[in-house]
Amino acid sequence: MSTTPQTSPTASPKQNRRKKTRAIMASGLVLGVGAAVTLAAWSDTAWGVSEFGTTGSDFNIQAHFNATEGWNEFVTKDKAGTMQFGPASKALVPGVPVYQLVGLHENKGKLGADVTIAQQSVASNALTSKVAVSIAELGGGSTPPSNCSAAATNFKPAGTLVAPTTSTTRVEKNDYKWLCFRAELAPTAGLDSAGIAPAPVFWNFDAQSDDA
């Protein structure tokens, strides 16, 4: 007759404590490795800053039409400078031209500009198709030249008051450009041109800079 050894259905308290101790130590090793990896992950960074604006690239064109008004902005039709063409401009005679000196000045000293010159009649009348306009460049310098007259040369046609053509000129940075405008009633103007009341004509000087 044999007997079978009997096994205790549960582990002893000492065995349970040893298992828990080993589990805690094992988890402690894992946590220790994780902590070591975190401490070894060094990092660094750098920053740069810049600024962008347009205050260093602005330009401004002023105009001069007569000594009384001097140099000014004249930025709208309501504030247009007076182009006088002399007293004879309101009493035109066929074949006898009248003249007007115009000055342009870039006063910021940073960029030059191309200036497009265009004219616009407020209302057409019997004269607008018979008054021819031409423009001559007289050079630079701050002093107004004295040869805006028949003595000026190199006049280029700019159309008539009713059918103007576009003209252009160049003003360098911090420089001046003087132009001589000539207006002349056609020598063929007849009696239908007599007694016409003066009417305003506007001139636009549109400056665009492409300097970089």
C-alpha angles and dihedrals in degrees: 000000000000132000126218116226111247119229121212108248092222134042119252119261090250092056091050091051092050091051091050091048092052091048092051091048091049092051089047090056091051092050090047092055091047092052091050092053092050093051091050094054099097119182138186137180142187133205134207129191133197138174131220128196144130103236090103096055105046123124135190133200120207125188135214120203103157141000094250096059094032122183113347145143101254089184101168140034089252089058099037119149117246116257101196105181085193130276091294091068090080092047103044120184120201111263095009111109127210125209139215127189116217126187128198125192133183104210105179096072095217109088138022123222143211110228122208114203120205133165131213127194115215092214132356120239137163091292104049094080093043103050111087120201129203133175132211128191113231100185134248141292131107094264115086110242120238099217101082091125140075085310092070117099137199096047112177121205115252098183128249130302091262097040108031125179125215119258128191137200137175128239116188122213114289089358139117133234123193122202131190116213118201124193122186134179108229114261087231094060109130138199091293087071095058123102096016113157115235116264127193122254119196124214122202122205105194113189122199124178122209096170113127 
